[in-house]
Amino acid sequence: MNKKRGIVLICIVIVVIVLACFINQCKTSKRPDIKVPVLLYHNFVTVVPESDPDNFNYINTPQSFEENIKTFLANGYTIISFNDLNNAYSGKTTLPDKPIIITFDDGYYSNYEYIYPILKKYNVKASIFVVTDNIGKELDGIKYLNWDNCLEMQESGLVEIFSHSKNHIFYDKVPVRKLRDDVKDSYREIEKYLGKQKLKVFAYPYGAYTKETVKVLKNIGIDFQVYDLGINNFKNLDKNFIKRINIPCEMTGNEILEEINLNN
């Protein structure tokens, strides 16, 4: 009798696995073959310095950003949020034919001072990944967002605030539980000041991850994980493997679109 029950249980497990695979395959086959570029900006300055230790990869100007936005809109692109992407992924809505997601890392005050007004001017959405230990601070002469800035932008409906960790370290170099605890702590802080977050996205500092970190964050309820360079395709989108394009200083909108079109 026990042997028969065991065989029945095994058969049930197999059927469930097959059905799950079939359902997932059906969902994937229904998703359109649409590129979903996610652009990455960092800090903004009004005057570009003559030299930069990071080869101008992590600074930009408000004028250049506004030119980028105008170019995207003029070429028929729709700037969407991660929430929009998640709703389309879940089948609640459909994606526009030419979507783009705009993101900013680290949580610089310049995002509020210079970029938020541009977002409002063109009524476009963006996501900011904040390092929660840096909120409200000035480090090495660089000012970071405070919670009031974050709340104002979130309440506008244009800006999503997500986690870029607690203290911006290489999480592939520490025990995986350190990442788990830091991400939990960072979202605890975000929700303390900004309220309950229905969608949770995490961008790895330095793009540093391991297979174990991806699994752990998925298990604690992170909806999207961002950590690689390139362009996503909605048809085979993996929410645990979101790619971005880093935008260096004064890269033009047309140059960005050329890179998007070159990527398959």
Secondary structure as the mmCIF struct_conf table of DSSP 4:
data_model
#
loop_
_struct_conf.conf_type_id
_struct_conf.id
_struct_conf.beg_label_comp_id
_struct_conf.beg_label_asym_id
_struct_conf.beg_label_seq_id
_struct_conf.end_label_comp_id
_struct_conf.end_label_asym_id
_struct_conf.end_label_seq_id
HELX_RH_AL_P HELX_RH_AL_P1 ASN A 2 LYS A 30
BEND BEND1 ARG A 31 ARG A 31
STRN STRN1 LYS A 35 VAL A 36
STRN STRN2 VAL A 38 TYR A 41
STRN STRN3 ASN A 43 PHE A 44
BEND BEND2 THR A 46 VAL A 47
BEND BEND3 GLU A 50 GLU A 50
TURN_TY1_P TURN_TY1_P1 PRO A 53 PHE A 56
BEND BEND4 ASN A 57 TYR A 58
STRN STRN4 ILE A 59 ASN A 60
HELX_RH_AL_P HELX_RH_AL_P2 PRO A 62 ALA A 74
TURN_TY1_P TURN_TY1_P2 ASN A 75 GLY A 76
STRN STRN5 THR A 78 ILE A 80
HELX_RH_AL_P HELX_RH_AL_P3 PHE A 82 TYR A 89
TURN_TY1_P TURN_TY1_P3 SER A 90 GLY A 91
BEND BEND5 LYS A 92 THR A 93
BEND BEND6 ASP A 97 LYS A 98
STRN STRN6 PRO A 99 ASP A 106
STRN STRN7 TYR A 108 TYR A 108
HELX_RH_AL_P HELX_RH_AL_P4 TYR A 109 SER A 110
HELX_RH_PI_P HELX_RH_PI_P1 ASN A 111 ILE A 115
HELX_RH_AL_P HELX_RH_AL_P5 TYR A 116 TYR A 122
TURN_TY1_P TURN_TY1_P4 ASN A 123 ASN A 123
STRN STRN8 ALA A 126 VAL A 130
HELX_RH_3T_P HELX_RH_3T_P1 THR A 132 ASN A 134
TURN_TY1_P TURN_TY1_P5 ILE A 135 GLY A 136
STRN STRN9 GLU A 138 LEU A 139
TURN_TY1_P TURN_TY1_P6 ASP A 140 GLY A 141
STRN STRN10 ILE A 142 LYS A 143
STRN STRN11 TYR A 144 TYR A 144
HELX_RH_AL_P HELX_RH_AL_P6 TRP A 147 GLU A 155
TURN_TY1_P TURN_TY1_P7 SER A 156 GLY A 157
BEND BEND7 LEU A 158 LEU A 158
STRN STRN12 VAL A 159 SER A 163
BEND BEND8 LYS A 166 ASN A 167
TURN_TY1_P TURN_TY1_P8 TYR A 171 ASP A 172
BEND BEND9 LYS A 173 VAL A 174
HELX_RH_AL_P HELX_RH_AL_P7 VAL A 176 LEU A 194
BEND BEND10 LYS A 198 LEU A 199
STRN STRN13 VAL A 201 ALA A 203
HELX_RH_3T_P HELX_RH_3T_P2 PRO A 205 GLY A 207
HELX_RH_AL_P HELX_RH_AL_P8 LYS A 211 ASN A 219
TURN_TY1_P TURN_TY1_P9 ILE A 220 GLY A 221
BEND BEND11 ASP A 223 ASP A 223
STRN STRN14 PHE A 224 LEU A 229
BEND BEND12 GLY A 230 GLY A 230
STRN STRN15 ASN A 232 ASN A 233
HELX_RH_3T_P HELX_RH_3T_P3 PHE A 234 ASN A 236
TURN_TY1_P TURN_TY1_P10 LYS A 239 ASN A 240
STRN STRN16 ILE A 242 ASN A 246
TURN_TY1_P TURN_TY1_P11 CYS A 249 GLU A 250
HELX_RH_AL_P HELX_RH_AL_P9 GLY A 253 LEU A 262
#
